[in-house]
Amino acid sequence: MTLELRNLTKVFGGRGKPIVRAVDNVSFTIAEGETFGLLGESGSGKSTLARMIPRLIEPTAGEIIFQGNPLTHLNERDMRNVREQIQMVFQNPFSSLNPRMTVRELIGEPLLIHKRASGAALDDQVRDMMKLVGLNPEHTNRFPHEFSGGQRQRIGIARAIILNPKLLILDEPTSALDVSVQAQVLNLLIDLQRSLKLTFLLITHDLSVVRYMCDAVALMYLGSIVEQGNVNQIFKQPKHPYTQALMRDIPSTNPAQRMLEHVSLEADIVSAPWSGQGCRFSPRCPAAQIGNCKTVEPPLIPVGDGQLGACHLIQPQVNQN
Ligand code: SF4
């Protein structure tokens, strides 16, 4: 197992400011070589969760276990070593790359920071990495603005894998790209995963990216997981009313409509705030009932074959023994 999160929680605010539980008691595990999708609308807490794993944001509570080692109590020096193994690819390759640095400097920087290579050895590694991600190795002295959006994301990926990490956290890696380029970048990631034996945590609000890339998926809603399972279970037999609404509304052809924001739920996440009591999805849920839904938060329970769901209407798994 590469990564295990146990009851991970992040609370913002306090001292006179409103308290927001951006990530609320999230637990899941990612097996080695797996692609685990974290699916959610903006404001669901998925990017905060992603940044807590390498402790770019400090968790308020909970545990992060990476390759058997708990991370939350490591000091900054030990964490720096762990971060060689956990790298991130960000959504917008233009804003995440320093425009004043050449490609050689951008891709080679992690080698310098972690004292892995310098001089001619660094140049060789940068050129090898450029070839691996489909960039022309003769373009090492060019700047980010001289590349297309897809090529810039390839630079971001090269920078992320040059230290030979185990886990890549992909935060909306293709959502800033043209649809025609998205598949090329996803295919590159799939190839790299196979050849470098990488494990992926893929953060996205794009259902088709999940279907194309992931083995398992968790749906986040207002900081909490409301359903989790393998991709077939989630797409073919969703149990939670939120997931059911998403799956009902997937159009097969129009890529502009496949994002979560286009799903026709009763209201959007901002106009239907949760009071903090009962089920967090109740303000938007077409199946909400007056009793438990408004007063008792449903726990995430097993519903069979490893699938999990958090809804009072879901029948729990019956233990056969
Ligand atoms: Fe809807 Fe109630 Fe289930 Fe929440 S617990 S998802 S409000 S039916």
Boltz pocket constraint, residues with backbone or C-beta under 6 A from the ligand:
constraints:
  - pocket:
      binder: B
      contacts: [[A, 240], [A, 241], [A, 242], [A, 279], [A, 280], [A, 281], [A, 282], [A, 285], [A, 286], [A, 287], [A, 288], [A, 289], [A, 293], [A, 296], [A, 298], [A, 310], [A, 311], [A, 312], [A, 313]]
      max_distance: 6.0
